[in-house]
Structure formats: structure tokens, C-alpha cells
């Protein structure tokens, strides 16, 4: 699933993660830090953006990561090549 972040009021594609398409609106990733077991919650929802060639906006199911959220915790995280 594609992962976006906020960028000057819009969404910017930053990478891809192995989030199942059939998951609910919140995807929980287990986080183990020393003796503490917790989860990081990622929202899953619709992200709308204009297509590259122009035309009507396209909506897709994606992870709109919150500013400062550690997307590296997502399974199969792969940032876009720079």
C-alpha cells in the first residue's frame, strides 16, 4: 500500500509498505522497546490526488502518515528512490 505524508497542505507520496488491503481504518504495528510492548497506530483511508497526465482527481486507499510518525515501523517499508 502506498504511504503519503502532509506536504504544504497536500499529500506527498513517500514510499510503500506491506499493509494488507483488507485491514480496517486503523492498522496497528507492534513495537517492542525494552520491557514495554506497545503498538503504533497508522490510519488507513482514502487519499485523493491529481493524476500525472491531468484529468479528474483519483482516490486510492493508502496510509496517510501523520507528521513525525515513524513510517519505518511499517512492515515491508520501502521509501521512494531519490
N, C-alpha and C positions, 0 to 999 in steps of 0.2 A: 504494500500500500504506500502511496506517496505521502511524504511528510512536508508540511508547509510551516512557515513562521510568519509573524507580522512584519511588514516592512513598509514604513511610511504610509500606514493606513490601508495597505493592501496585503495580499498573501504572496509569499515568495517560496517557490519550490526549493527545498534544501537537501532532499535525499529520499531514500526508500527504506522501508522496514518490513519485516515478515509479520505483519499484523493480519490475522485472519479476516477475510471479507465478511464472515457471518458473525463477528463479535458485536456486542451491544454498543451503546453510546459512550461507554467508559471501558477502556482497556487497561487492566492492571498488570504491572510488571513487578515481580518480586524483587526486593532489594535486601541484601543481607549486608549489614555493616556491624562488624564485631559481634556482640551478643544480641543485637537488635534485628529482628526480622520485620520488615515493613513492605509496603508496596508504593510504587509511584503510579499515579493515575494519569492516563492520557485520554483526552477527548477524541472521539471519532465522530465525524459528521460530514456534511457537505461543504465543499469548497468550490466557489464559482470564480471563473477566470475567463478572460477573452482568449479565443483560440489564436495560435501564432499567425495564421493567414488572414485573420479578421473574421467577421461574422458575429453571429449571436453568441452570447456567453455560454460556457459549458460548465455544468455542475458534475462533480465527481466525489465519491466517498474517499475521504482522506483523513489524516491526522493533522489537525491544525494545532501545532505545538504552541504553548504559552511562552511568552518571553522569559528566557532564563531556564526553561525546562531542559533537563538533560536527555536529549533525544538519543544519545549514545547508549542509553539503557534499553532501548527498544531492541527486540530480537532481530538479528539479521540486518542491523543498521548499516547502511551504505550511503555516505554523503555523495552529493554530486561531484563529479570530477571538475576540478577548476581549470 
